[in-house]
């Protein structure tokens, strides 16, 4: 007997979820860098009228490339700062 999990494209769903988590992790690394207080972050966003700085845009582009370069779960764990 064959059973389905109620998800026709489960592998695709897992992949999309994994990428979404990775985008959030990398964005938080950029948006809330270590060593900066929340007050510093608010001042930075106020200075830029809520827009990211050029450095933040550069870092996000590099992060997107890291996501595109992921080929294995081992890569995923590394990009997300986790050990497997």
N, C-alpha and C positions, 0 to 999 in steps of 0.2 A: 504494500500500500504506500502510495506517495502522499506526503503531506506538504502543504505550503504554509508559509509563515504569515500569510496575509499581506505579504509585501512582494510584489512581482520583481522589483529591481532592488533587492536588499543591498547588494554590493554597491550599487550606485548611491543609495541612501547613506550608507556608512561612509563612503568616500566624500560625499558632499558635507556631511556632518563633521568629518575629520578636518576638512579644509576650513570650514567655518570656525571651528575651535582654534585652529592655527592662526587664522586671520585675527581673531580676538586676542590671542596671546601676544602675537607680534605687535599689534596695535597698542596694547597696554604697555609693552616695553618701550615703545616710542612716546606715547602720550604721557606716561608717568615714569620718567627715568629715575633710577636710583639716585639718591642724594638731593632731590628737589622736593621741597615741601609743597603741600597743596596750595599754599599762598603764592609760592613762586609760579606754580602752574597757572593759577588764575591770572596773575599779573602778565604772564607770557601771552595767554589767550586774549586778555584785554588789549595788550599792545598791538596784537595782530588782528583785532576785531573778530576774533573767533576762528580765524583761518590758521592752518598749520604753517610753520616756518618753512623756509626752503630746505633746511636740514631735515625736518620731519618728512617732507615729501620725498626727499632723496632716500631716507631710511625706509620709508614705506615701499618705494619702488624696489629697493634691494630685497625687502622682505617678500614681496610678491614673487620675485625671481627665485628666492629660496623655496617658496611653496611650489612653484612650477617645476623646480628641480627634484622635488621629492618623488622617489620611485618605490620605496619600500616602507614598511612600518618602522623599521630601524631609523630611516631618514626622518619620519614623522616624529618619533620620540626625540631625536636630536634637536630638530627645529623647535619643538615645544619645551625644550629644557628639561627633558625627563630621561631617566635611564631605563633601559629594558632588561 
